[in-house]
Amino acid sequence: MKMKWQNASQVTVLLGSPLIARDLHRAGISWPSCRAAYVLANTKASNVRREDDENILRWLGIRHANVRLPIFLSLLKPASIERAEALSNSPADIKVCIEDLRCGLLAKSCVVPGFCTLIRGLAASTSPEENDQG
């Protein structure tokens, strides 16, 4: 299934490691045209602590290469957010804990019935071609 996205031409997905200077240079992290970096957690990881620790290292590698770049860091456990903030608390960084996000959505759905359904509907996107086929 191929998704169409209006900003797809402005996003580049690269394979490599932010711990390797050559890969960071290839990604253009220090270029003025680089507006943000995302470090996404693997929610299917078998070892959650290791996944979070590796993402924190990736985040620090990017932060070392560009101190002003906004970095969006997703982690799986709340304790990992505390560890990341102890290492660096740059105002340019946005740290999100997947577990806290899930719990927050669950709590909100208890107060507002149908909230999760609304959010799911807003988050789901389909292309016009898929609507015509369905």
Sequence and secondary structure as in RCSB ss.txt:
>XXXX:A:sequence
MKMKWQNASQVTVLLGSPLIARDLHRAGISWPSCRAAYVLANTKASNVRREDDENILRWLGIRHANVRLPIFLSL
LKPASIERAEALSNSPADIKVCIEDLRCGLLAKSCVVPGFCTLIRGLAASTSPEENDQG
>XXXX:A:secstr
     TTGGG     S TTSHHHHHHHTTTSTT   EEE   TT S HHHHHHHHHHHHHHHHHH SSS EEEEE
SSHHHHHHHHHH   TTEEEEEHHHHHHHHHHHHHHSTTHHHHHHHHH    HHHHHH 
